[in-house]
């Protein structure tokens, strides 16, 4: 995963350097505000949004793998507990502990 982080850093450094040079040229070397500046803002915005989404996906993938590791670590002890309980002899209840049948009163209809 460190290779991926290094890739994002390298890519971001290149993008920031390029955008900085373009902003300086358009803002300080010309007269007025050229149309290219609007295009540059659009391009820069889309580039940063794309980078943000990629980094977020990477972060989510890392978190899911950590969650899965934690779940896997908890599954084994739970399976051992279930297996231990399944080896136990079932308890037999005495008849006096069983529920008594419910006596239903006949429904009367009023005429």
N, C-alpha and C positions, 0 to 999 in steps of 0.2 A: 504493500500500500504506500510505502514511502516514495516509491518511484512515481506513483500517480500524483502525490502531493508535490514532488519536485517538478513534474510536468506542468502542473497548474501554476506554480511559482514562476517558472521560466516563461510560460505563455503570457502570464499577466504582466511580467516585466517588459516583454516585447510590446504588448498592446499599449501599456501606459507610456512607454518611450515614444512609440509611433504617434499616439494621440496627442501627447504633449507637444511634439514637434509640429504637428499639423495645426493645433490650436494657436501656438505662437506665431506661425507663419500667417494664418488667416486673420488673427486679431491685431497683430502689431506691424505687419509688413504691407498692409493694404489700406485703402481708404474706404471708410464705411464698413458695413457688415455684408460680406458677400453671401450669395446663396449657398456656396460650398460649406459655410459654417453651419447652416441648418442641416445639411446632409451629414456633416461630421458629427453633430450632436446626435442625430438619429443613429448613425453607425456605432458611435461610442455607447449609446444607451443600449442598443440591441446586443452589442458585444458583452457588456457587463451583465446584462440580464442572463445571457446564455452561460457565461462563466458562473454566475450565481446558482443557476439551476443545476449545472454539472457538479459543482462543489456540494450542493445540498443533497443530490442523489448519492454522492460518495459518502457523505456523512450518514445518511439514512441506511445505506448498505452496511456500513461499519457498525452502526447501532444494532441492526437486525442480527448481524453475526454474533455480537456480544450477547444479545438477548437469547439467541438460540443456544449459545454455549451455556448460559445460566440455566436454561430450561433442561438441556441435556444433563447437566450436573444434578438437577433436582429429580429427573425421571428415574434414574437408577435406584436411589433410596426408596422412592415411592413404590417401584416394582418389587423391591425386596420386602417391604412391609405388606404388600398385597399378597405375595407368595406365602409369606409366613402366616398370614391370617387364613389363607385358603387351606393350609395344612392342618389347621386346628380342627378338632372334632366339633361337629355342629351340636349345639345345646338342644336338649329335648325338654320341652316344657311339660310340666304336669298338667293334667286335665283341669285342676282347680284354678290354674293361672290363665286358662284360655277364656276368651270373652264369652259371656253368656249370650244365647240367642236373644234377639230383640223381639219382644212380643208386640205385634201390630194390632191396634184396635181396628175393628171393622169400620170402614167409613160409612156413615149414615147419610143418607140424602133426605133432605126435608122436603116435604111435599106441601 
